[in-house]
């Protein structure tokens, strides 16, 4: 994850990816500590560097540093104080191995529990992943049937038909017998589009004061951090050349199969979901515990 050094777009790479889909350059980063630039792809070993599981940044191959304020360093110091306060862990390899195992365990717990939202209240998992998938589905990408596409669009239309100021909740909107996940997708997408606003209100339920989330119909305009350009496109997986989704081309002329069932044919272009994030807000600006500053 992070900002592409070449085009400045916020991206999230899949496990096997090393290039930015927006500009097609291999991703590079400057190390904040030693100031050296490094590539996330090692051409000699043909392997990608693993991200730090705590902060999500790629560690510098030269000095091993990831994000400037990565909590992993704090955890390491505290664990060392508890396990062996009188020993310098940097000079004791066996102790360092044990500390690394503890850190790995903490990282796994943190990944499953860390929840953040943008200032408008959209969870980071939606902002950086699920909403992009939803938008792609609206364009027909990987839908199980035309009915899936139609349902998503119908739910968006339902919200657009609401009067400005009208309040909605996931519970009241979801279909009977469902868990409402489809509506969570739609509601968060609508926040990004500026047609819903997420708020917390206090209500008395069965004599108990509780805070619940509501969504108010608004007309604020699309979020300035939303980037919908080229969410999906056509790609030749042989020569890696990319084509616009609306291109009439179905094949790439880079190669002709010499044998097999495709003998004499060109490679078929496939539809690819871009690794560029639809939400360009810096991850550091997402807030913990959903404490939105938006009024």
PyMOL commands that set and color helices and strands:
alter all, ss='L'
color gray80, all
select helices_A, chain A and resi 71-84+89-91+93-113+124-138+146-160+170-173+181-192+283-285
alter helices_A, ss='H'
color red, helices_A
select strands_A, chain A and resi 2-3+10-11+28-30+37-39+41-42+47-48+116-117+167-168+196-205+208-217+232-235+242-243+251-256+266-268+270-273+287-288
alter strands_A, ss='S'
color yellow, strands_A
deselect
rebuild
show_as cartoon
